Amino acid sequence: MRAAMFHAYGPPEVLTQVELPTPVPRADQLLIRVHATTVTSAECGMRRGEPMWGRVLIGLRRPRKGVRVLGLEFAGEVAAVGPAARQFRAGDRVFGFTGFGAGANAEYKCLSERASVTMMPANVTYAQAAATVDGFTTAWYFLRDLADVQAGQKVLIIGASGSIGTYAVQLAKQLGAVVHGVCSGRNVKLIESLGTDRVFDYTVEDFTASGERYDAVFDTVGRSSFARCRPVLAPRGCYLPTTGLVNTALAVRTAVTGGPRVRTGMSVRKHVALATLREQLSQDRLRIVIDRSYPMAEIVEAHRHVDSGHKTGNVVITVVDG
Ligand SMILES: NC(=O)c1ccc[n+]([C@@H]2O[C@H](COP(=O)([O-])OP(=O)(O)OC[C@H]3O[C@@H](n4cnc5c(N)ncnc54)[C@H](OP(=O)(O)O)[C@@H]3O)[C@@H](O)[C@H]2O)c1
């Protein structure tokens, strides 16, 4: 099978197209023929070997064997099932998240049927389905599981035009929150159209000088700090950063002190969020923002674009045409 692989940390050019043996599903596994996958900011970090502490997980000097094929989100068709798999059949259209072993930048991927995989709603394409999983389930984890956002609360989304941000805006609105977003001028109209009540263009405005107070500030892109956001947080408000080792330490400290709290972590168990995502897609309740699509042969270009830090929504890789 065709796959995109990297053997050393570095720029997008470390990715090469290779031929690998097609994997064989173990007892409870599905063999998925991947039709579409994506390039996320998180996996561009894996490719660069950043942040450095992340190398403890994926390989100190070079990526370890199990993570050399990137691709965290996928949508495709079940090609075969292992003898103990009960929930899916060959021919099912499925989508999901591979976990940190990645591996969806390939024609086939084996995954346990108990992993983050579910049936694809009939009303979305493979490209659309692949472009929802990481963004939506991460937004769910931070806004529902960590912050428990309630109707009437006020939420600020920093990086509202990114993959997590575009879903976070929509989810926070669904939860009944008043939602403000931070993005650059070229994305203001898009973010307004997703339902924000106020948008700050970070190139000309400073949201910390607005006089607003928030129950939750969700920094999806790591462009702020707790110290900077603290003055705009309500007395027991939550600062929710998706990245940063320092934020993990702050989360421990602020859990036991009074005042605004830092809450962070990794969205790993995605089953509830994935079931909700599937339902919302089937009811046409989510807008999926796709910035660009590339065939797998052009994955280096796709990584260059995502590395810029300025993609809008999601970047899709089509593995099977059509
Ligand atoms: N903790 C977890 O479980 C978890 C899960 C997934 C991902 N992550 C992390 O989340 C981060 C990426 O999230 P993502 O994929 O949603 O990002 P993304 O899609 O790459 O974000 C790109 C967007 O960020 C906007 N942006 C850039 N600078 C900004 C600024 N100063 N203020 C506001 N917006 C700005 C850009 O808008 P303009 O072009 O208009 O500037 C662009 O639309 C990564 O660090 C990843 O590792 C964490």
The ligand as an SDF file (V2000), in Angstrom:
LIG
                    3D

 48 52  0  0  0  0  0  0  0  0999 V2000
   -4.8190   19.0040   24.3450 N   0  0  0  0  0  0  0  0  0  0  0  0
   -5.3500   18.3170   23.3620 C   0  0  0  0  0  0  0  0  0  0  0  0
   -6.0570   17.3270   23.5780 O   0  0  0  0  0  0  0  0  0  0  0  0
   -5.1130   18.7470   21.9350 C   0  0  0  0  0  0  0  0  0  0  0  0
   -5.7700   18.0980   20.8950 C   0  0  0  0  0  0  0  0  0  0  0  0
   -5.5750   18.5550   19.5950 C   0  0  0  0  0  0  0  0  0  0  0  0
   -4.7020   19.6270   19.3390 C   0  0  0  0  0  0  0  0  0  0  0  0
   -4.0370   20.2130   20.3750 N   0  0  0  0  0  0  0  0  0  0  0  0
   -3.1410   21.3640   20.1370 C   0  0  0  0  0  0  0  0  0  0  0  0
   -3.9320   22.4570   19.6970 O   0  0  0  0  0  0  0  0  0  0  0  0
   -3.1450   23.2860   18.8610 C   0  0  0  0  0  0  0  0  0  0  0  0
   -3.7130   23.5210   17.4970 C   0  0  0  0  0  0  0  0  0  0  0  0
   -5.0560   23.6710   17.3730 O   0  0  0  0  0  0  0  0  0  0  0  0
   -5.7200   23.7430   15.9160 P   0  0  0  0  0  0  0  0  0  0  0  0
   -5.3870   22.5260   15.1140 O   0  0  0  0  0  0  0  0  0  0  0  0
   -7.1190   24.1040   16.1010 O   0  0  0  0  0  0  0  0  0  0  0  0
   -4.9040   24.9660   15.2770 O   0  0  0  0  0  0  0  0  0  0  0  0
   -4.8960   25.4880   13.7990 P   0  0  0  0  0  0  0  0  0  0  0  0
   -6.0950   25.0220   13.0630 O   0  0  0  0  0  0  0  0  0  0  0  0
   -3.5790   25.2050   13.1850 O   0  0  0  0  0  0  0  0  0  0  0  0
   -4.9810   27.0630   14.0760 O   0  0  0  0  0  0  0  0  0  0  0  0
   -4.7580   27.9370   13.0510 C   0  0  0  0  0  0  0  0  0  0  0  0
   -5.5270   29.2200   13.2980 C   0  0  0  0  0  0  0  0  0  0  0  0
   -4.9310   29.9260   14.3890 O   0  0  0  0  0  0  0  0  0  0  0  0
   -5.1700   31.3070   14.1550 C   0  0  0  0  0  0  0  0  0  0  0  0
   -4.2060   32.1370   14.8630 N   0  0  0  0  0  0  0  0  0  0  0  0
   -2.8740   32.2510   14.6400 C   0  0  0  0  0  0  0  0  0  0  0  0
   -2.3420   33.1470   15.4970 N   0  0  0  0  0  0  0  0  0  0  0  0
   -3.3500   33.6080   16.2770 C   0  0  0  0  0  0  0  0  0  0  0  0
   -3.4370   34.5430   17.3370 C   0  0  0  0  0  0  0  0  0  0  0  0
   -2.3610   35.2090   17.7790 N   0  0  0  0  0  0  0  0  0  0  0  0
   -4.6460   34.7570   17.9030 N   0  0  0  0  0  0  0  0  0  0  0  0
   -5.7340   34.1190   17.4820 C   0  0  0  0  0  0  0  0  0  0  0  0
   -5.7330   33.2170   16.4580 N   0  0  0  0  0  0  0  0  0  0  0  0
   -4.5460   32.9690   15.8640 C   0  0  0  0  0  0  0  0  0  0  0  0
   -4.9950   31.4560   12.6670 C   0  0  0  0  0  0  0  0  0  0  0  0
   -5.7680   32.5340   12.2320 O   0  0  0  0  0  0  0  0  0  0  0  0
   -5.1290   33.6550   11.2570 P   0  0  0  0  0  0  0  0  0  0  0  0
   -4.6240   32.9200   10.0520 O   0  0  0  0  0  0  0  0  0  0  0  0
   -6.2620   34.5250   11.0010 O   0  0  0  0  0  0  0  0  0  0  0  0
   -4.0000   34.2600   12.0250 O   0  0  0  0  0  0  0  0  0  0  0  0
   -5.4950   30.1150   12.1070 C   0  0  0  0  0  0  0  0  0  0  0  0
   -6.7940   30.1890   11.5380 O   0  0  0  0  0  0  0  0  0  0  0  0
   -1.8370   22.5570   18.6140 C   0  0  0  0  0  0  0  0  0  0  0  0
   -0.8630   23.1420   19.4290 O   0  0  0  0  0  0  0  0  0  0  0  0
   -2.1410   21.1220   19.0340 C   0  0  0  0  0  0  0  0  0  0  0  0
   -0.9910   20.4470   19.4690 O   0  0  0  0  0  0  0  0  0  0  0  0
   -4.2440   19.8100   21.6600 C   0  0  0  0  0  0  0  0  0  0  0  0
  1  2  1  0
  2  3  2  0
  2  4  1  0
  4  5  1  0
  4 48  2  0
  5  6  2  0
  6  7  1  0
  7  8  2  0
  8  9  1  0
  8 48  1  0
  9 10  1  0
  9 46  1  0
 10 11  1  0
 11 12  1  0
 11 44  1  0
 12 13  1  0
 13 14  1  0
 14 15  2  0
 14 16  1  0
 14 17  1  0
 17 18  1  0
 18 19  2  0
 18 20  1  0
 18 21  1  0
 21 22  1  0
 22 23  1  0
 23 24  1  0
 23 42  1  0
 24 25  1  0
 25 26  1  0
 25 36  1  0
 26 27  1  0
 26 35  1  0
 27 28  2  0
 28 29  1  0
 29 30  1  0
 29 35  2  0
 30 31  1  0
 30 32  2  0
 32 33  1  0
 33 34  2  0
 34 35  1  0
 36 37  1  0
 36 42  1  0
 37 38  1  0
 38 39  2  0
 38 40  1  0
 38 41  1  0
 42 43  1  0
 44 45  1  0
 44 46  1  0
 46 47  1  0
M  CHG  2   8   1  16  -1
M  END
$$$$
